[in-house]
């Protein structure tokens, strides 16, 4: 899978991409991640990527030309089934089912918005617009990283224990249960006895109940949508 981030701030994404599981996925050749500096696709000597909005008002707007020139360079339709994603708080909200859908795409191109926004014509280049939640970020880079992380871990061979991914919160129909590792007793905080029992049926039952209780306490909205799926 090919992942391309187009941004005026390439430094912002480098360290997360070169660490831990995402780095290993690249080293194994499972994902190929490229970062394109939007400034390299400007034509003026100041390499300016933003400008004042027509009609006035506060804030700067990302200019259309650098984005169009990047897309000319990487081939707008060169990969069948590719998706061009504009990251914006106005996009549709990202979730695990969207992650699964995008995980099956041959090539994803991320266009990162910044400042007050992007020139409306940049939307012509995108096949979809995504937001990662109802809050405002300074730019689309962190959102692109969130999506890249979540689709990369779904690629076969990235996470060694497939079962570990499938029991995650949102893969299983609610939140995940609590986990413990050694020591058994840390400063008086004890591991539930059942997990030390070796009784696999009892452990499974405890985990199911623990997960359900958490979901009820923390995410009533999820209980409702699970209920609606059953009804
Ligand atoms: Cl994709 N971009 C920005 N700037 N803010 C956001 C977002 C994206 N998703 C949530 N907030």
py3Dmol code that shows the C-alpha trace and the ligand (Angstrom):
import py3Dmol

protein = """\
ATOM      1  CA  UNK A   1       0.000   0.000   0.000  1.00  0.00           C
ATOM      2  CA  UNK A   2       1.273   3.456  -0.947  1.00  0.00           C
ATOM      3  CA  UNK A   3       0.632   6.413   1.388  1.00  0.00           C
ATOM      4  CA  UNK A   4       1.496   9.976   0.362  1.00  0.00           C
ATOM      5  CA  UNK A   5       1.270  13.018   2.660  1.00  0.00           C
ATOM      6  CA  UNK A   6       1.218  16.442   0.988  1.00  0.00           C
ATOM      7  CA  UNK A   7       2.041  19.171   3.517  1.00  0.00           C
ATOM      8  CA  UNK A   8       3.670  22.598   3.926  1.00  0.00           C
ATOM      9  CA  UNK A   9       5.291  21.195   7.126  1.00  0.00           C
ATOM     10  CA  UNK A  10       6.974  17.857   6.285  1.00  0.00           C
ATOM     11  CA  UNK A  11       9.025  17.895   9.519  1.00  0.00           C
ATOM     12  CA  UNK A  12       5.827  17.620  11.519  1.00  0.00           C
ATOM     13  CA  UNK A  13       5.197  14.021  10.413  1.00  0.00           C
ATOM     14  CA  UNK A  14       8.711  12.549  10.187  1.00  0.00           C
ATOM     15  CA  UNK A  15       9.300  11.259  13.706  1.00  0.00           C
ATOM     16  CA  UNK A  16       5.989   9.352  14.135  1.00  0.00           C
ATOM     17  CA  UNK A  17       6.502   7.684  10.741  1.00  0.00           C
ATOM     18  CA  UNK A  18      10.020   6.592  11.656  1.00  0.00           C
ATOM     19  CA  UNK A  19       9.188   4.985  14.985  1.00  0.00           C
ATOM     20  CA  UNK A  20       7.889   1.636  16.206  1.00  0.00           C
ATOM     21  CA  UNK A  21       5.290  -0.345  14.248  1.00  0.00           C
ATOM     22  CA  UNK A  22       4.849   2.152  11.390  1.00  0.00           C
ATOM     23  CA  UNK A  23       8.596   2.173  10.797  1.00  0.00           C
ATOM     24  CA  UNK A  24       8.713  -1.632  10.843  1.00  0.00           C
ATOM     25  CA  UNK A  25       5.814  -1.857   8.374  1.00  0.00           C
ATOM     26  CA  UNK A  26       7.839   0.317   5.976  1.00  0.00           C
ATOM     27  CA  UNK A  27      11.039  -1.679   6.538  1.00  0.00           C
ATOM     28  CA  UNK A  28       9.106  -4.872   5.714  1.00  0.00           C
ATOM     29  CA  UNK A  29       7.803  -3.282   2.502  1.00  0.00           C
ATOM     30  CA  UNK A  30       4.159  -3.588   3.581  1.00  0.00           C
ATOM     31  CA  UNK A  31       3.540   0.162   3.310  1.00  0.00           C
ATOM     32  CA  UNK A  32       5.442   2.728   1.263  1.00  0.00           C
ATOM     33  CA  UNK A  33       5.078   6.182   2.854  1.00  0.00           C
ATOM     34  CA  UNK A  34       6.167   9.366   1.075  1.00  0.00           C
ATOM     35  CA  UNK A  35       6.059  12.931   2.371  1.00  0.00           C
ATOM     36  CA  UNK A  36       5.804  15.699  -0.213  1.00  0.00           C
ATOM     37  CA  UNK A  37       6.732  19.285   0.730  1.00  0.00           C
ATOM     38  CA  UNK A  38       4.073  21.582  -0.711  1.00  0.00           C
ATOM     39  CA  UNK A  39       6.640  24.407  -0.879  1.00  0.00           C
ATOM     40  CA  UNK A  40       8.613  22.475  -3.489  1.00  0.00           C
ATOM     41  CA  UNK A  41       5.647  22.940  -5.818  1.00  0.00           C
ATOM     42  CA  UNK A  42       5.465  26.724  -5.569  1.00  0.00           C
ATOM     43  CA  UNK A  43       6.802  28.861  -8.432  1.00  0.00           C
ATOM     44  CA  UNK A  44       7.544  32.220  -6.754  1.00  0.00           C
ATOM     45  CA  UNK A  45      10.871  33.024  -5.135  1.00  0.00           C
ATOM     46  CA  UNK A  46       9.370  33.273  -1.642  1.00  0.00           C
ATOM     47  CA  UNK A  47       7.899  29.767  -2.013  1.00  0.00           C
ATOM     48  CA  UNK A  48       4.619  31.077  -0.669  1.00  0.00           C
ATOM     49  CA  UNK A  49       1.923  28.472  -0.037  1.00  0.00           C
ATOM     50  CA  UNK A  50      -0.739  30.769   1.455  1.00  0.00           C
ATOM     51  CA  UNK A  51      -2.408  34.078   0.663  1.00  0.00           C
ATOM     52  CA  UNK A  52      -5.089  36.479   1.904  1.00  0.00           C
ATOM     53  CA  UNK A  53      -8.748  35.500   1.410  1.00  0.00           C
ATOM     54  CA  UNK A  54     -10.697  37.330  -1.313  1.00  0.00           C
ATOM     55  CA  UNK A  55     -13.374  39.410   0.388  1.00  0.00           C
ATOM     56  CA  UNK A  56     -11.156  40.041   3.403  1.00  0.00           C
ATOM     57  CA  UNK A  57     -11.269  38.702   6.927  1.00  0.00           C
ATOM     58  CA  UNK A  58      -8.727  37.183   9.295  1.00  0.00           C
ATOM     59  CA  UNK A  59      -6.417  34.264   8.532  1.00  0.00           C
ATOM     60  CA  UNK A  60      -4.578  32.977   5.510  1.00  0.00           C
ATOM     61  CA  UNK A  61      -5.773  30.467   2.919  1.00  0.00           C
ATOM     62  CA  UNK A  62      -3.637  27.768   1.274  1.00  0.00           C
ATOM     63  CA  UNK A  63      -3.273  28.588  -2.428  1.00  0.00           C
ATOM     64  CA  UNK A  64      -4.597  26.117  -5.023  1.00  0.00           C
ATOM     65  CA  UNK A  65      -1.634  26.000  -7.464  1.00  0.00           C
ATOM     66  CA  UNK A  66       0.870  24.000  -5.339  1.00  0.00           C
ATOM     67  CA  UNK A  67      -1.737  21.282  -4.655  1.00  0.00           C
ATOM     68  CA  UNK A  68      -2.664  21.039  -8.354  1.00  0.00           C
ATOM     69  CA  UNK A  69       1.008  20.887  -9.332  1.00  0.00           C
ATOM     70  CA  UNK A  70       1.681  18.086  -6.815  1.00  0.00           C
ATOM     71  CA  UNK A  71      -1.241  16.102  -8.230  1.00  0.00           C
ATOM     72  CA  UNK A  72       0.063  16.660 -11.790  1.00  0.00           C
ATOM     73  CA  UNK A  73       3.444  15.317 -10.670  1.00  0.00           C
ATOM     74  CA  UNK A  74       2.230  12.183  -8.870  1.00  0.00           C
ATOM     75  CA  UNK A  75      -0.520  11.355 -11.359  1.00  0.00           C
ATOM     76  CA  UNK A  76      -4.087  12.194 -10.516  1.00  0.00           C
ATOM     77  CA  UNK A  77      -5.500   8.908 -11.829  1.00  0.00           C
ATOM     78  CA  UNK A  78      -2.335   6.853 -12.199  1.00  0.00           C
ATOM     79  CA  UNK A  79      -3.327   4.227  -9.623  1.00  0.00           C
ATOM     80  CA  UNK A  80      -6.749   2.596 -10.098  1.00  0.00           C
ATOM     81  CA  UNK A  81      -8.910   2.880  -6.999  1.00  0.00           C
ATOM     82  CA  UNK A  82      -6.698   5.460  -5.305  1.00  0.00           C
ATOM     83  CA  UNK A  83      -8.316   7.893  -2.880  1.00  0.00           C
ATOM     84  CA  UNK A  84      -7.338  11.534  -2.466  1.00  0.00           C
ATOM     85  CA  UNK A  85      -8.271  12.638   1.040  1.00  0.00           C
ATOM     86  CA  UNK A  86      -8.580  16.258   2.067  1.00  0.00           C
ATOM     87  CA  UNK A  87      -8.109  16.562   5.832  1.00  0.00           C
ATOM     88  CA  UNK A  88     -10.484  19.170   7.192  1.00  0.00           C
ATOM     89  CA  UNK A  89     -12.749  19.710  10.210  1.00  0.00           C
ATOM     90  CA  UNK A  90     -15.580  19.937   7.629  1.00  0.00           C
ATOM     91  CA  UNK A  91     -15.047  16.331   6.514  1.00  0.00           C
ATOM     92  CA  UNK A  92     -17.068  13.266   7.481  1.00  0.00           C
ATOM     93  CA  UNK A  93     -16.015  11.784  10.787  1.00  0.00           C
ATOM     94  CA  UNK A  94     -13.402   9.039  10.852  1.00  0.00           C
ATOM     95  CA  UNK A  95     -14.022   5.731  12.622  1.00  0.00           C
ATOM     96  CA  UNK A  96     -12.872   2.088  12.612  1.00  0.00           C
ATOM     97  CA  UNK A  97     -15.224   1.038   9.800  1.00  0.00           C
ATOM     98  CA  UNK A  98     -13.747   3.814   7.637  1.00  0.00           C
ATOM     99  CA  UNK A  99     -10.254   2.613   8.612  1.00  0.00           C
ATOM    100  CA  UNK A 100     -11.115  -0.890   7.355  1.00  0.00           C
ATOM    101  CA  UNK A 101     -12.479   0.509   4.111  1.00  0.00           C
ATOM    102  CA  UNK A 102      -9.365   2.631   3.468  1.00  0.00           C
ATOM    103  CA  UNK A 103      -7.047  -0.246   4.479  1.00  0.00           C
ATOM    104  CA  UNK A 104      -8.028  -2.038   1.260  1.00  0.00           C
ATOM    105  CA  UNK A 105      -6.991   0.869  -1.015  1.00  0.00           C
ATOM    106  CA  UNK A 106      -3.912   0.616  -3.254  1.00  0.00           C
ATOM    107  CA  UNK A 107      -2.857   4.257  -2.787  1.00  0.00           C
ATOM    108  CA  UNK A 108      -3.974   7.002  -0.386  1.00  0.00           C
ATOM    109  CA  UNK A 109      -2.986  10.633  -0.916  1.00  0.00           C
ATOM    110  CA  UNK A 110      -3.466  13.009   2.039  1.00  0.00           C
ATOM    111  CA  UNK A 111      -3.842  16.726   1.356  1.00  0.00           C
ATOM    112  CA  UNK A 112      -3.229  18.627   4.601  1.00  0.00           C
ATOM    113  CA  UNK A 113      -5.179  21.817   5.145  1.00  0.00           C
ATOM    114  CA  UNK A 114      -3.677  24.591   7.277  1.00  0.00           C
ATOM    115  CA  UNK A 115      -4.178  28.142   8.468  1.00  0.00           C
ATOM    116  CA  UNK A 116      -7.780  29.281   8.068  1.00  0.00           C
ATOM    117  CA  UNK A 117      -8.389  26.710   5.369  1.00  0.00           C
ATOM    118  CA  UNK A 118      -7.639  25.771   1.775  1.00  0.00           C
ATOM    119  CA  UNK A 119      -8.831  27.482  -1.390  1.00  0.00           C
ATOM    120  CA  UNK A 120     -12.195  25.908  -2.227  1.00  0.00           C
ATOM    121  CA  UNK A 121     -10.865  24.725  -5.622  1.00  0.00           C
ATOM    122  CA  UNK A 122      -8.493  22.267  -3.902  1.00  0.00           C
ATOM    123  CA  UNK A 123     -11.643  20.255  -3.116  1.00  0.00           C
ATOM    124  CA  UNK A 124     -11.779  19.415  -6.850  1.00  0.00           C
ATOM    125  CA  UNK A 125      -8.671  17.261  -6.357  1.00  0.00           C
ATOM    126  CA  UNK A 126     -10.081  15.250  -3.453  1.00  0.00           C
ATOM    127  CA  UNK A 127     -12.234  12.133  -3.727  1.00  0.00           C
ATOM    128  CA  UNK A 128     -13.260  12.518  -0.086  1.00  0.00           C
ATOM    129  CA  UNK A 129     -12.955  14.814   2.939  1.00  0.00           C
ATOM    130  CA  UNK A 130     -12.272  13.433   6.403  1.00  0.00           C
ATOM    131  CA  UNK A 131     -12.257  14.908   9.924  1.00  0.00           C
ATOM    132  CA  UNK A 132     -10.938  12.924  12.903  1.00  0.00           C
ATOM    133  CA  UNK A 133     -13.338  14.458  15.432  1.00  0.00           C
ATOM    134  CA  UNK A 134     -15.255  17.473  16.582  1.00  0.00           C
ATOM    135  CA  UNK A 135     -12.417  19.795  17.578  1.00  0.00           C
ATOM    136  CA  UNK A 136     -10.081  22.024  15.590  1.00  0.00           C
ATOM    137  CA  UNK A 137      -6.424  21.207  14.892  1.00  0.00           C
ATOM    138  CA  UNK A 138      -3.863  23.678  13.536  1.00  0.00           C
ATOM    139  CA  UNK A 139      -3.476  21.498  10.442  1.00  0.00           C
ATOM    140  CA  UNK A 140      -4.293  18.185   8.806  1.00  0.00           C
ATOM    141  CA  UNK A 141      -0.918  16.512   9.524  1.00  0.00           C
ATOM    142  CA  UNK A 142      -1.866  14.938  12.856  1.00  0.00           C
ATOM    143  CA  UNK A 143      -5.120  13.728  11.309  1.00  0.00           C
ATOM    144  CA  UNK A 144      -3.199  12.167   8.384  1.00  0.00           C
ATOM    145  CA  UNK A 145      -0.960  10.382  10.907  1.00  0.00           C
ATOM    146  CA  UNK A 146      -3.989   9.067  12.785  1.00  0.00           C
ATOM    147  CA  UNK A 147      -5.407   7.609   9.572  1.00  0.00           C
ATOM    148  CA  UNK A 148      -2.035   6.217   8.450  1.00  0.00           C
ATOM    149  CA  UNK A 149      -1.487   4.553  11.823  1.00  0.00           C
ATOM    150  CA  UNK A 150      -4.946   2.986  11.872  1.00  0.00           C
ATOM    151  CA  UNK A 151      -4.812   1.648   8.280  1.00  0.00           C
ATOM    152  CA  UNK A 152      -1.208   0.430   8.567  1.00  0.00           C
ATOM    153  CA  UNK A 153      -1.906  -1.756  11.594  1.00  0.00           C
ATOM    154  CA  UNK A 154      -4.713  -3.418   9.619  1.00  0.00           C
ATOM    155  CA  UNK A 155      -2.350  -4.576   6.848  1.00  0.00           C
ATOM    156  CA  UNK A 156      -1.560  -8.304   6.990  1.00  0.00           C
ATOM    157  CA  UNK A 157       1.823  -8.944   8.644  1.00  0.00           C
ATOM    158  CA  UNK A 158       2.028  -5.633  10.551  1.00  0.00           C
ATOM    159  CA  UNK A 159       0.699  -6.841  13.896  1.00  0.00           C
ATOM    160  CA  UNK A 160       2.080 -10.274  14.691  1.00  0.00           C
ATOM    161  CA  UNK A 161      -0.874 -11.360  16.793  1.00  0.00           C
ATOM    162  CA  UNK A 162      -3.979 -11.100  14.619  1.00  0.00           C
ATOM    163  CA  UNK A 163      -6.173 -11.988  17.627  1.00  0.00           C
ATOM    164  CA  UNK A 164      -4.787  -9.006  19.485  1.00  0.00           C
ATOM    165  CA  UNK A 165      -6.103  -6.686  16.764  1.00  0.00           C
ATOM    166  CA  UNK A 166      -9.469  -8.419  16.569  1.00  0.00           C
ATOM    167  CA  UNK A 167     -10.244  -8.065  20.295  1.00  0.00           C
ATOM    168  CA  UNK A 168      -9.466  -4.316  20.290  1.00  0.00           C
ATOM    169  CA  UNK A 169     -12.034  -1.786  21.299  1.00  0.00           C
ATOM    170  CA  UNK A 170     -14.249  -1.138  18.238  1.00  0.00           C
ATOM    171  CA  UNK A 171     -13.320  -4.441  16.551  1.00  0.00           C
ATOM    172  CA  UNK A 172     -15.179  -6.352  19.207  1.00  0.00           C
ATOM    173  CA  UNK A 173     -18.601  -4.678  19.481  1.00  0.00           C
ATOM    174  CA  UNK A 174     -17.755  -2.498  22.519  1.00  0.00           C
ATOM    175  CA  UNK A 175     -14.694  -1.325  24.466  1.00  0.00           C
ATOM    176  CA  UNK A 176     -11.878  -3.748  25.290  1.00  0.00           C
ATOM    177  CA  UNK A 177     -11.487  -5.262  28.777  1.00  0.00           C
ATOM    178  CA  UNK A 178      -8.786  -4.513  31.399  1.00  0.00           C
ATOM    179  CA  UNK A 179      -5.363  -6.219  31.168  1.00  0.00           C
ATOM    180  CA  UNK A 180      -2.635  -6.829  33.756  1.00  0.00           C
ATOM    181  CA  UNK A 181       0.971  -7.991  33.682  1.00  0.00           C
ATOM    182  CA  UNK A 182       3.497  -8.728  36.448  1.00  0.00           C
ATOM    183  CA  UNK A 183       3.779  -8.072  39.380  1.00  0.00           C
ATOM    184  CA  UNK A 184       0.699  -9.689  40.965  1.00  0.00           C
ATOM    185  CA  UNK A 185       0.675  -7.088  43.735  1.00  0.00           C
ATOM    186  CA  UNK A 186       2.064  -3.619  43.137  1.00  0.00           C
ATOM    187  CA  UNK A 187       1.876  -1.252  46.116  1.00  0.00           C
ATOM    188  CA  UNK A 188      -1.231  -3.098  47.267  1.00  0.00           C
ATOM    189  CA  UNK A 189      -2.891  -2.872  43.828  1.00  0.00           C
ATOM    190  CA  UNK A 190      -3.733  -6.502  43.065  1.00  0.00           C
ATOM    191  CA  UNK A 191      -4.390  -8.387  39.862  1.00  0.00           C
ATOM    192  CA  UNK A 192      -7.907  -9.941  39.906  1.00  0.00           C
ATOM    193  CA  UNK A 193      -7.564 -13.501  41.234  1.00  0.00           C
ATOM    194  CA  UNK A 194      -9.460 -15.100  38.338  1.00  0.00           C
ATOM    195  CA  UNK A 195      -6.737 -14.026  35.854  1.00  0.00           C
ATOM    196  CA  UNK A 196      -4.168 -16.030  37.870  1.00  0.00           C
ATOM    197  CA  UNK A 197      -6.406 -19.102  38.109  1.00  0.00           C
ATOM    198  CA  UNK A 198      -5.531 -20.758  34.805  1.00  0.00           C
ATOM    199  CA  UNK A 199      -9.252 -21.441  34.298  1.00  0.00           C
ATOM    200  CA  UNK A 200      -9.697 -20.301  30.701  1.00  0.00           C
ATOM    201  CA  UNK A 201     -13.490 -20.463  30.687  1.00  0.00           C
ATOM    202  CA  UNK A 202     -13.676 -18.297  33.828  1.00  0.00           C
ATOM    203  CA  UNK A 203     -11.094 -15.857  32.440  1.00  0.00           C
ATOM    204  CA  UNK A 204     -13.038 -15.481  29.206  1.00  0.00           C
ATOM    205  CA  UNK A 205     -16.260 -14.837  31.151  1.00  0.00           C
ATOM    206  CA  UNK A 206     -14.537 -12.236  33.378  1.00  0.00           C
ATOM    207  CA  UNK A 207     -13.145 -10.425  30.335  1.00  0.00           C
ATOM    208  CA  UNK A 208     -16.499 -10.340  28.564  1.00  0.00           C
ATOM    209  CA  UNK A 209     -18.212  -8.953  31.661  1.00  0.00           C
ATOM    210  CA  UNK A 210     -15.432  -6.452  32.343  1.00  0.00           C
ATOM    211  CA  UNK A 211     -15.606  -5.149  28.763  1.00  0.00           C
ATOM    212  CA  UNK A 212     -19.388  -4.846  28.878  1.00  0.00           C
ATOM    213  CA  UNK A 213     -19.338  -2.997  32.225  1.00  0.00           C
ATOM    214  CA  UNK A 214     -16.768  -0.506  30.904  1.00  0.00           C
ATOM    215  CA  UNK A 215     -18.750   0.079  27.784  1.00  0.00           C
ATOM    216  CA  UNK A 216     -21.909   0.716  29.824  1.00  0.00           C
ATOM    217  CA  UNK A 217     -20.121   3.097  32.196  1.00  0.00           C
ATOM    218  CA  UNK A 218     -18.150   5.022  29.597  1.00  0.00           C
ATOM    219  CA  UNK A 219     -19.878   4.768  26.233  1.00  0.00           C
ATOM    220  CA  UNK A 220     -23.647   4.550  26.491  1.00  0.00           C
ATOM    221  CA  UNK A 221     -23.753   5.700  22.850  1.00  0.00           C
ATOM    222  CA  UNK A 222     -21.998   2.469  21.775  1.00  0.00           C
ATOM    223  CA  UNK A 223     -24.431   0.306  23.787  1.00  0.00           C
ATOM    224  CA  UNK A 224     -27.259   2.025  21.919  1.00  0.00           C
ATOM    225  CA  UNK A 225     -25.775   1.447  18.464  1.00  0.00           C
ATOM    226  CA  UNK A 226     -25.005  -2.225  19.285  1.00  0.00           C
ATOM    227  CA  UNK A 227     -28.621  -2.564  20.475  1.00  0.00           C
ATOM    228  CA  UNK A 228     -29.885  -1.057  17.213  1.00  0.00           C
ATOM    229  CA  UNK A 229     -27.782  -3.529  15.188  1.00  0.00           C
ATOM    230  CA  UNK A 230     -29.382  -6.418  17.083  1.00  0.00           C
ATOM    231  CA  UNK A 231     -32.951  -5.068  16.763  1.00  0.00           C
TER     232      UNK A 231
END
"""
ligand_1 = """\
11
LIG
Cl -8.733 16.548 9.471
N -8.096 18.976 10.276
C -8.121 19.980 11.147
N -7.467 21.113 10.874
N -8.787 19.935 12.304
C -9.420 18.794 12.584
C -9.430 17.702 11.712
C -8.744 17.821 10.536
N -10.159 16.714 12.269
C -10.587 17.202 13.422
N -10.159 18.437 13.608
"""
view = py3Dmol.view(width=600, height=400)
view.addModel(protein, "pdb")
view.setStyle({"model": 0}, {"cartoon": {"style": "trace"}})
view.addModel(ligand_1, "xyz")
view.setStyle({"model": 1}, {"stick": {}})
view.zoomTo()
view.show()
